[in-house]
């Protein structure tokens, strides 16, 4: 928060509310990123244990069970 030498705030209540909301949004984004990371890790574990049944085309194959995709064409 900005202030002058007398300690008075240059930022009004509306701006302070905006700062709090932005901080809250940042926190929610970070929590969502952590959740996504955990879900991706769980997905990788499940896919590594899967007995894959692939359906393929010219470019990739996809497992019908776990949705794992492997690229066939570079």
TORROMI-842000 format. One record per residue (C-alpha): residue number from 1; chain; z, x, y. Coordinates in Angstrom, 2 decimals, always signed. Example, Ala and Ser with C-alpha at 12.3 -4.5 7.8 and 13.67 -1.06 7.14 Angstrom:
2
nr 1&kette A&up +7.80&east +12.30&north -4.50
nr 2&kette A&up +7.14&east +13.67&north -1.06
% end
This chain:
74
nr 1&kette A&up +0.00&east +0.00&north +0.00
nr 2&kette A&up -0.88&east +1.31&north +3.44
nr 3&kette A&up +1.70&east +1.32&north +6.19
nr 4&kette A&up +2.15&east +2.60&north +9.71
nr 5&kette A&up +4.91&east +4.95&north +10.88
nr 6&kette A&up +7.35&east +2.11&north +11.46
nr 7&kette A&up +7.02&east +1.11&north +7.80
nr 8&kette A&up +5.13&east -2.09&north +8.57
nr 9&kette A&up +2.47&east -3.06&north +6.10
nr 10&kette A&up -1.20&east -3.01&north +7.10
nr 11&kette A&up -1.96&east -5.14&north +4.07
nr 12&kette A&up -1.35&east -8.86&north +4.30
nr 13&kette A&up -0.09&east -11.21&north +1.62
nr 14&kette A&up -3.61&east -12.19&north +0.60
nr 15&kette A&up -4.60&east -8.56&north +0.09
nr 16&kette A&up -1.40&east -7.89&north -1.85
nr 17&kette A&up -2.17&east -10.87&north -4.09
nr 18&kette A&up -5.66&east -9.47&north -4.62
nr 19&kette A&up -4.23&east -6.05&north -5.53
nr 20&kette A&up -1.85&east -7.64&north -8.04
nr 21&kette A&up -4.66&east -9.70&north -9.60
nr 22&kette A&up -6.92&east -6.64&north -9.86
nr 23&kette A&up -4.09&east -4.71&north -11.54
nr 24&kette A&up -3.52&east -7.64&north -13.91
nr 25&kette A&up -7.23&east -7.77&north -14.77
nr 26&kette A&up -7.27&east -4.01&north -15.41
nr 27&kette A&up -4.30&east -4.41&north -17.75
nr 28&kette A&up -6.02&east -7.26&north -19.62
nr 29&kette A&up -9.20&east -5.17&north -19.94
nr 30&kette A&up -7.22&east -2.25&north -21.38
nr 31&kette A&up -5.48&east -4.56&north -23.86
nr 32&kette A&up -8.86&east -6.00&north -24.90
nr 33&kette A&up -10.27&east -2.48&north -25.38
nr 34&kette A&up -7.33&east -1.61&north -27.64
nr 35&kette A&up -7.89&east -4.80&north -29.65
nr 36&kette A&up -11.61&east -4.04&north -29.99
nr 37&kette A&up -10.83&east -0.50&north -31.18
nr 38&kette A&up -8.42&east -1.86&north -33.79
nr 39&kette A&up -10.96&east -4.45&north -34.97
nr 40&kette A&up -13.74&east -1.84&north -35.20
nr 41&kette A&up -11.45&east +0.35&north -37.28
nr 42&kette A&up -10.60&east -2.52&north -39.61
nr 43&kette A&up -14.30&east -3.39&north -39.91
nr 44&kette A&up -15.13&east +0.22&north -40.84
nr 45&kette A&up -12.47&east +0.20&north -43.57
nr 46&kette A&up -13.80&east -3.07&north -45.00
nr 47&kette A&up -17.40&east -1.86&north -44.89
nr 48&kette A&up -16.52&east +1.42&north -46.59
nr 49&kette A&up -14.91&east -0.49&north -49.48
nr 50&kette A&up -17.75&east -3.04&north -49.80
nr 51&kette A&up -19.99&east -3.20&north -52.86
nr 52&kette A&up -23.09&east -3.50&north -50.68
nr 53&kette A&up -25.91&east -5.91&north -51.43
nr 54&kette A&up -28.66&east -4.93&north -49.04
nr 55&kette A&up -31.62&east -6.93&north -47.79
nr 56&kette A&up -34.20&east -4.71&north -46.15
nr 57&kette A&up -37.30&east -4.72&north -44.02
nr 58&kette A&up -39.38&east -1.77&north -42.79
nr 59&kette A&up -36.87&east -0.66&north -40.17
nr 60&kette A&up -33.36&east -1.34&north -41.46
nr 61&kette A&up -31.32&east -2.79&north -44.29
nr 62&kette A&up -28.37&east -5.13&north -43.86
nr 63&kette A&up -25.59&east -5.86&north -46.33
nr 64&kette A&up -25.30&east -9.57&north -47.11
nr 65&kette A&up -21.56&east -9.21&north -47.72
nr 66&kette A&up -20.18&east -7.08&north -44.88
nr 67&kette A&up -23.09&east -7.09&north -42.39
nr 68&kette A&up -23.35&east -3.27&north -42.41
nr 69&kette A&up -26.69&east -2.10&north -41.07
nr 70&kette A&up -28.45&east +1.11&north -42.06
nr 71&kette A&up -31.53&east +2.26&north -40.18
nr 72&kette A&up -34.50&east +3.17&north -42.38
nr 73&kette A&up -37.09&east +4.09&north -39.76
nr 74&kette A&up -36.74&east +6.74&north -37.10
% end
